[in-house]
Amino acid sequence: MNIEVTINGEPRSTQASDIAALVSELEITAMRIAVAKNGQVIPKAEHEKTPIESGDRIEIVRMVGGG
């Protein structure tokens, strides 16, 4: 079942049922990412336990090192 969410400001359709599945579906392989759902940062340990529902606003930020 597809649900409609907003990811980084872009409307998207997904079959993911939780944050971890969404990250996998988006093929994000970066080890250091931060994910927020509806303005609340979700700890990595909670990604598999955090469901995604239609209308959710998801922000995914990749950490980049440099100097």
VENBELJO-V263349 format. One record per backbone hydrogen bond with DSSP energy under -0.5 kcal/mol. NH is the residue of the N-H (numbers start at 1). CO is the residue of the C=O. Records with the same first field share a line. If there is no record, write none. Layout:
NH->CO / CO
This chain:
3->14
5->3 / 12
6->56
7->5 / 10
8->6 / 58
10->7
12->5
14->3
19->47 / 50
20->47
22->18
23->19
24->20
25->21
26->22
27->24
28->23
29->27
33->31
34->61
35->42
36->59
37->40
38->36 / 57
40->37
41->39
42->35
43->41
46->43
47->44
49->46
50->46 / 47
51->49
52->17
55->4
56->53
58->6 / 56
59->36
61->34
63->32
